[in-house]
């Protein structure tokens, strides 16, 4: 694998743990509000090799033993399950962030994960605006995680125009019975579509209303706002 970057210390990406974050380049979606668009659109380097990434992790292992693989979209990278297995063999706790669109890759990865966060971005009828042909892959991923043993969360960034009370009901139907759902605040600025650079985020009270709706579908809802 090749990585587009590394964040050596993060306090927020792995729940309740300090972690190192590795970023993969490329994505199979085109969310207009994406902040990582520079590593999504035909990223040509510089790259961090798998060997250099592991070397950096090992040099810092006495400080940080949790690793997050994010993107972009990690599941489009060849060799992801093997790299996750390598991290586990080295003694790391591993979390994966994914949009859930490639359930086959995720299923092969689960044995090497301690935690996985999967985005449920909006209602199924709006996914074409993210350049998704369908949500069948995501629905299969949701089913796999709910039936599996790996700790997980489904999460949604509350972007005006993509999330409202009606779409939250539709998302709730998608993940019904799940253990945990997280709502995250949308932060405007430097987005793939400049129209979202100055989009006004929802107030916390509105997001709390979304949480109230989702709580009727899942066991626990948390807010990151």
C-alpha positions in Angstrom: 0.0 0.0 0.0 0.9 3.6 -0.5 -0.3 6.4 1.7 -0.9 10.1 1.0 0.0 11.2 4.5 0.3 10.5 8.2 -0.9 12.3 11.3 1.5 11.1 14.0 -0.8 12.0 16.9 -4.6 12.2 17.1 -6.8 12.5 20.1 -10.1 12.1 18.3 -9.9 9.5 15.6 -9.9 6.3 17.7 -12.5 6.4 20.4 -11.0 6.9 23.9 -7.4 6.4 22.6 -4.5 8.4 21.3 -3.7 7.1 17.8 -1.6 7.6 14.6 -3.6 8.1 11.5 -2.6 6.9 8.0 -4.4 8.5 5.0 -5.0 6.6 1.7 -5.5 8.4 -1.6 -8.4 8.1 -3.9 -12.1 7.5 -3.3 -15.0 5.8 -5.1 -17.4 8.7 -4.1 -17.4 12.4 -4.8 -19.0 14.1 -1.8 -19.3 17.8 -2.7 -18.6 18.7 1.0 -15.4 16.6 1.2 -12.5 18.3 3.0 -9.9 15.7 1.9 -10.6 16.3 -1.8 -6.9 17.0 -2.6 -6.1 13.3 -1.9 -9.2 12.1 -3.7 -8.9 13.7 -7.1 -6.1 12.1 -9.1 -3.6 12.4 -6.3 -0.1 11.9 -7.7 2.1 12.1 -4.6 4.1 12.4 -2.7 3.4 9.0 -1.3 4.5 7.3 2.0 5.3 3.7 1.4 4.0 0.9 3.5 7.5 0.2 4.7 8.1 3.8 5.7 4.7 3.9 7.4 5.4 0.9 9.5 8.9 2.2 10.3 7.3 5.5 11.6 4.8 3.5 13.7 7.4 1.3 15.2 9.6 4.3 16.2 6.6 5.7 18.1 5.2 2.5 19.5 6.2 3.2 23.1 3.9 6.2 22.9 1.1 5.1 20.6 -0.3 1.6 20.0 -3.5 2.5 18.1 -3.6 3.1 14.4 -6.4 4.5 12.2 -6.6 3.9 8.4 -8.7 6.5 6.7 -8.8 8.4 3.4 -10.0 9.0 0.8 -11.4 5.5 0.9 -9.1 2.8 2.1 -11.1 -0.2 0.7 -10.2 0.8 -2.9 -6.5 0.2 -2.1 -5.0 -3.1 -3.2 -3.6 -5.0 -0.3 -5.7 -3.5 2.5 -6.6 -6.7 4.4 -2.9 -7.8 4.2 -1.7 -4.5 5.6 -4.2 -4.6 8.4 -3.1 -8.1 9.2 0.5 -6.9 9.3 -0.4 -4.2 11.8 -2.1 -6.7 14.0 0.9 -9.0 13.9 3.0 -6.1 15.2 0.7 -5.7 18.1 -1.4 -2.6 17.2 -5.0 -1.9 17.8 -6.5 -1.0 14.4 -9.5 1.1 13.4 -10.7 1.5 9.8 -12.8 4.4 8.4 -14.9 3.5 5.4 -17.8 4.6 3.3 -19.0 1.0 3.3 -19.5 0.7 -0.5 -17.2 -2.3 -0.9 -18.5 -5.0 1.5 -16.3 -7.7 0.0 -13.1 -5.9 1.0 -14.5 -5.0 4.4 -15.5 -8.6 5.1 -11.9 -9.7 4.4 -10.6 -7.0 6.7 -12.8 -7.6 9.7 -10.6 -10.3 11.2 -7.8 -7.7 11.5 -9.8 -4.9 13.0 -10.6 -3.7 16.5 -13.0 -1.0 15.5 -14.6 0.2 12.3 -16.5 3.4 11.5 -18.8 3.4 8.4 -20.4 6.5 7.0 -24.1 6.6 6.4 -24.1 9.9 4.6 -27.7 10.6 3.7 -30.9 8.8 2.6 -30.6 6.3 -0.2 -32.3 8.5 -2.8 -29.6 11.2 -2.4 -26.6 9.0 -2.8 -26.5 9.6 -6.6 -25.5 13.2 -5.6 -22.4 11.6 -4.1 -21.7 9.8 -7.5 -22.8 6.4 -6.1 -24.6 4.1 -8.5 -26.5 2.4 -5.7 -26.4 1.8 -1.9 -26.5 -2.0 -2.2 -22.9 -2.3 -1.1 -23.5 -0.1 1.9 -26.6 -2.0 2.9 -24.6 -5.3 2.8 -21.9 -3.7 4.9 -24.4 -2.6 7.5 -25.8 -6.1 7.6 -22.3 -7.7 8.0 -21.4 -5.4 10.9 -24.6 -5.8 12.8 -24.3 -9.6 12.6 -20.5 -9.6 13.4 -18.4 -9.3 16.5 -16.1 -6.3 15.6 -16.9 -3.1 17.5 -18.4 -0.5 15.1 -20.2 2.7 14.7 -22.2 4.2 11.9 -21.8 7.9 11.6 -23.1 10.8 9.7 -21.7 14.3 9.1 -24.8 16.6 9.2 -24.4 18.5 6.0 -27.3 20.9 5.2 -28.9 19.8 2.0 -28.1 16.1 2.6 -29.4 15.6 6.2 -32.7 16.7 7.6 -35.5 15.1 9.7 -36.8 13.1 6.8 -33.4 11.7 5.7 -32.6 10.8 9.3 -35.7 8.6 9.3 -34.5 6.9 6.1 -31.0 6.4 7.5 -32.6 5.0 10.6 -34.4 2.4 8.5 -31.1 1.5 6.9 -29.2 0.8 10.2 -32.2 -0.3 12.4 -31.0 -2.4 15.3 -27.4 -1.1 15.2 -25.5 -0.6 18.4 -24.1 2.9 17.9 -24.8 5.9 15.6 -22.8 9.1 15.7 -23.7 12.5 14.3 -20.8 14.8 13.5 -20.9 18.5 12.9 -20.2 19.8 9.4 -17.4 22.3 9.2 -17.5 24.6 6.2 -14.4 25.7 4.3 -12.1 24.3 1.6 -14.6 21.7 0.2 -14.6 19.9 -3.1 -17.6 22.0 -4.2 -16.9 25.6 -3.4 -20.6 26.1 -2.7 -20.1 24.3 0.6 -17.2 26.5 1.7 -19.6 29.0 3.3 -22.6 26.7 4.0 -24.0 27.5 7.5 -23.8 24.4 9.8 -26.9 23.3 11.7 -27.1 24.6 15.3 -26.6 22.0 18.0 -30.3 22.0 18.9 -31.2 20.8 15.4 -28.6 18.0 15.5 -30.0 17.0 18.9 -33.4 16.6 17.2 -31.7 14.3 14.6 -30.3 12.3 17.5 -33.8 12.0 19.1 -35.2 10.6 15.8 -32.3 8.1 15.3 -32.6 6.9 18.9 -35.8 5.1 18.0 -33.9 3.0 15.5 -30.6 2.2 17.3 -29.4 1.3 20.7 -27.2 4.4 21.3 -26.7 7.8 19.6 -23.8 10.1 20.3 -23.1 13.7 19.2 -19.8 15.1 18.1 -20.7 18.8 17.7 
